[in-house]
């Protein structure tokens, strides 16, 4: 953990992250807040009193200490943030929230549109009250779509976007027994959070020119749609008779595979387009079968992909994934090993880039945590403080900044407002 005073890229920003009040788990706003906290923004995480935010209730539990402080998801998503407790369902709690928002640049709100409107936290109300505030809605389907009042979530977004339909990509040979899959854990939540963080930076640039804030509407469903390669373009612009257009609706494996078994696991490997095939032939040691007429052209290799897959698999099963990976790299062939969790943690590339960083937490102890997925030379993202204890910064925010007396703070705590 780096407590140095070197500047962060977003040191001048103040961000507020609201809790998800609906019982459906949804971590997009928390990931969006983390993406900015890691770059130095002050992120105040508003949490329900007693229970805390949703991310304190998911993931493995640490070896010691209360669950609300040692859940792995909380330790990761809330690193570098401040925590205040506030019942925003209470009128007095919302009044305090408005005082906090008066000094903020950005607010991330994950709550359903109808609930926000009922509480006076809808984006229109907030934009009218705070003209310079960037109000970011991270919802399942967007604040104004026809599905605005429907519940969604990670599984729904994965399937409605088409990502589930395509998973596993180009591997389905028996559709009735190989149904659409969902990515592990809650990847749609995290992608939505990064989408929100990126869109927020664009809105902040816009504020520099106009002096005004705006509403940023981030739909989990549409964030996931953006990940399915060229499908939207193919469906809207290509001929319905084209091979790619038809493939989007059948799910069946249509050409050479992407994932292959090997001696100690699996690797991802591609032999097309043609320049990759030439490198693959050299990598394999130019075996006789690569010179067969059925593999002479790209079209023929796709047409005979089952035979090609069988021959490649036979070779791969005699080699380890690291051996295959290094050979492929030398010959310019796209390839990467599929790692388990332990192998990711021990990966040489991640170690060389110091991706996993040490974190010291007063309750959970010392552990390693993934750092930002990028390196910035002058203002690097870093762990400045561990994930906060529930309500750790109540005195700092309510008393020192808003001028609330300790007696009043204690009274509001006894009333369940804070």
N, C-alpha and C positions, 0 to 999 in steps of 0.2 A: 504494500500500500504506500502510495507516494503522497506525503503531506506537504510537499514543497509548495512555494508560492508562485511558481511559474504560471504564466497566464494560460487560460483556456480560451478556445476560439469563441465561446459564447458567454464569457464572463459577465457581460453587461446585460444579460437577459434574466428576467424573472418569470418563472413558469408555475402555473397551478395545475395540479392533476386531481380531478374529482374522482370519487369512488363510484364503482358500479353498484347501484342500489337494487337492480333487478337480480333475482337469484341465479339467473343463467351466468355461469362463469365466462368472463370476457376480459382479456388482458391487453387489448390493443392500446388503450390509453397509458397503461403502465409501461409498456415497451416504448411508446412514443416519448414519454417523460424520461425514460432511461437514456434514449438516444441523445437527448439534449443535456441531461445531467452529466454524462460522461465527457462532454465537451466543455464543461464548466458552468453551464446555466444553473442558477439556483432553482431547484424544483421542489415546491412545497406539495407534499402528498397529503391530501385531505382524507382522513380515514374515519369510519364510524367508531364512536367510543365503544370500549369493551371488546368488540369482535375484531376490529381492524379491517383492512382491505382484503379482498378476495385472495390475493396472492400469498397471504399469510396462512392459508388453509390448504395449499396444494404443494405437491412435491415431497420428496423424502424429508424426514425430520432429523435434525442434528443429534449428536450423541448426548448432549446435555442441555439443560435449560428448557424453558417453556416452548411449546410448539409455535406459538405466535411469533416468537423471535428467531426460531432456528429452522423454519421451513426453507428448503433449498431455493424454491422459486422466489420467495421474498428476498433472500440474501442476494440473489442475482438481479432481479428486476428493480429493487429499491436501493441498490448501491448508489451512493453519491446524492441521495435525496434527503430532504428534511421531512419529518412526520409531525402533523398536528391532528388531533382528534376533534371532530365537529359533526354534530347531527344536522345535516343540511335538510333533513325532512322537517326540522323544527324551525319556526319562524325566527326565533332569536339566533339560531345557528346560521340561517341564511343571511341575516343581517351582518353577522361577523364575516361570512364568506364574501359578501359584497365589499366589505372594507379591505379584505385581502386582495380581491380582484382589482380594486382601484389602483393598486400599485404594481399590477402584473402586466406583462407583455403578451403572454399566451395562456390560454386555458384549454386543457384537454378534457372533454366531457364524453364519457362512454355510454351515457344513459339513453333509454328509448325516448323518442320525440314526445310522445304523449305524457310521459312522466315529467320530462323537463318542462313542458308547457304548464303542467299542473303546479309545479313548484316555482314557477317564474324564472326558470333557468334555460328556457328556449333560446336558440341562437339569436333570434330577432331581438328579444328583450335585452340580452347581454350586449349585442352590438349597439343598440340604441343607447344603453346606459353608459357604455365605455367605448367611445368612438375610436380609440387607438388600440383596442384589444383585438388580438387574433383569436377568434373563437373557433376551436377545432372540434367538430363532432366526429367521433369514431363510433359508428353504429353498424348494425348488421346489414342494413339495406339502404342507408342514406336517409336523410331527414325528410325528403320530399318525394320519395319514390312511391309507387303504388303498393310496395310491401313495407312501408315505414312502420306499421304497427304490428308486424309479424316478428316473432322471435326467430332468431337464426342461430349462429354459433359456428364453431370450427367445423363440425361435421357437415352442417347444411351448406356453408360457403364452399367447402371442398367439392361437394357433389353438384351444387347448382352452377358453379363456375365452369365445370367440365374437367377440372383437375382430377377428380376421383374417377371419372369415366376413362381418362387416359392412363390411369395408374393400375397396373404397371405398363409403362409405355412400350409398345412394340414387343410385348412378351406374351400376349394372350393367344393361346392356341385352342383353348376349350372354354368359350364364353360362359356356358351354363354353370361351370364349376370354378370359374375364375371371375368373381364379381368385382365391380369397382372397389378400389381400396382408398383409405385415407392415410395421409402422411402421419407419422408418429407424433404423439403429444398434441400441442395446439399451435402448429406452425401457421395456420391462417390468422390467428390472433397476432402473432409476432410480425408477420408480413404486413398486416394492416397497421400495426404500430410504426414500423419503419416507413410505410407509405405516408402516414400522417406526419411523421417527423420531417420527411423530405418536403412535403407540400407546405408545411409550416415555414420552412426556410425560404421558400419562394414567396410566401405571403409577407414575410418580414422584409424581404427585398422590395416588395411592392410598397410597403409602408414607408420605406426610406424615400421613395419618390413622391408618394401622395400625402404622407402624413396621417393616413387613416388606416385603421385595422379592417378586417374583413372576416367573413365566415368561410371556413374550409370544411367541406363536407366529404368525409372519407367513408366509403361503403366497404365493409369487409367482403361482400360478394364481389364487387367490381375490382377490388384490389387483387382478389384471387383470379379473376378473369384475365388480368394482365399478365399472369404467369404461364398461360398455356400456349406459349410459342406463337405460331403464326395463324392460329385457328380463326380468329375474327377476320383477318384479311382474306384468308382462303374462302371462308364461307360467304363473304360479302362481295368479293371481286373475281373469284375463279369460277370456271365453268362447273356446273353440277356433275358433268361427265368426267371431270379430271380424276386421276387416281387419288390425289391427296384429299379432294373433296369427299370422295366415297369413303376413304379410310377413316375420316373423322366420325363416321356414323357406325362403323362396324367393330371397332376395337381390336380387330384381329391383327396378329403379327403379319406384316406385309413385306418385310425385308430383313436383312441381316440384323442379328440381335445387338443389344447394347450392354447387357450384363451376362457374363460367362462365369461358370465355376472354374476354379483352378485348384492347385494342390492344397492350399491352406485357406481357402475362402472364396471370394468372388472379386472380379475386376470388371470395370467398364472399359469397353474397347470398341473402336470404330475403324472400319477399313474404307469407308467412302467419305468424300469423293475420291477420284482417281489418284491424286498425288499421295493420299494416305495409303492406298493399296500398294503402291510401289514401295513405300517405307515398310509396310507390314511384311511384304514378301522378303525384303532384306533381313528384317528382324527375325523372321521364322527360319532363316538360313536357306532361302530359296528352294524349298522342297519341290519335288517333281509335280505334285498335284496342283501347285499354283500356276503351272504352265498349261494346264488342261484347257481345251477350247471353251468349256462351259464357264470359265472364269476370265475370259479374254477381255471383256468390256464391263463397264459399270452396269449396263442394262442386264447383261447375262449373269453377273454376280448377284444382282437383286433377284432375278428370276430363279436362280439356283441357290438361294440363301440358306435353305435347309441343309444342303450338302456342305456349304461353306461353314455354317455354324458347327456342324458335326466335326469337321476337320480341325477347325480352330480349337474347339473344346478338347479334342484329343491331345493337341499340343499343350494347351494351357494346363491340363491336368498333370503334366510332367514338370511344371514349374511353379514357384511360389509367386504370390502377387507382387512382392517387391522386385523380384527378378524380372517379371514381365513388365512392370512399370518402368524400371530403369532401361530395359532394352527398347521399349516403345519410345521413351524420351530421346534416346540417342538417334532414333531413326525418324523422328518427327511425326509419330503416330499418336492421335488422341487416346489417352488411357489414364485411368487412375484406379488405385485399389479401393475397395469398399472396406472401411475400417469399423471395428466395434468400438465401444466407448473407451476401453483401456488403450487401444491403439491410437485413437484420436489424441488422448491425453499425452501419449508418449511420442507423438509424431515429430520428426526432426524439423520439418518446416515450421510448425507452430512454435517449437522451442527456439528456433533461430530468430523468429520475429517477436519473441516474448509475448505471445498471444495470451497464454495463461498467466495471470498475475496473482501475487500473494495478497491475501486480505486478512486483516486481524479484526475480529468482532468481539465486543466485550462479553457476549453471552455464548455465541456459537464457537468461539475460539479461532484458530488459524486454519485457513484452507485456501485452495487455489480457485480462481474464478475466471471465466472467459473475459477477455478485454474487448475493446472496440474492434470491429472487423475492418480496420483501416489503420494506417500509420500516417500521422501528420508531423512534420519536422519541427515547426516552431510552436505549435499549440497542440501537443499530442493529447489524445484522450487517456485518462488514467483514473485509477481508484483514489479519490481524494478523501472519502470517508466511507465507512461500512454502512450497510443498510441500517436505518434508524430503528431504535426501539419504539414501540407504539406510543405516540404522544410525546416523544422525546423533546420536541422543540416547541411545545405549547407555551412555555414561559417566554421563550425568545420571540415568538411571533405575536402572541396575544398581549403580553405585558410590555416587553421592550419596544415593540414596533407600534402596536395599536393603542398603547397607553392604558390597558386594562389593569386595575389594581389586583393584587394577589388575593385579597378577600373576595372580590367579585369573581375572579377566576375559580377560586375554590367553590363558591356558591354555584356557579354554572356547571362545575364538574359534578357536584352532588345532585344537580337536577338532570344530569345526563345530556346536557347541551354540548359539553366538551369532554 
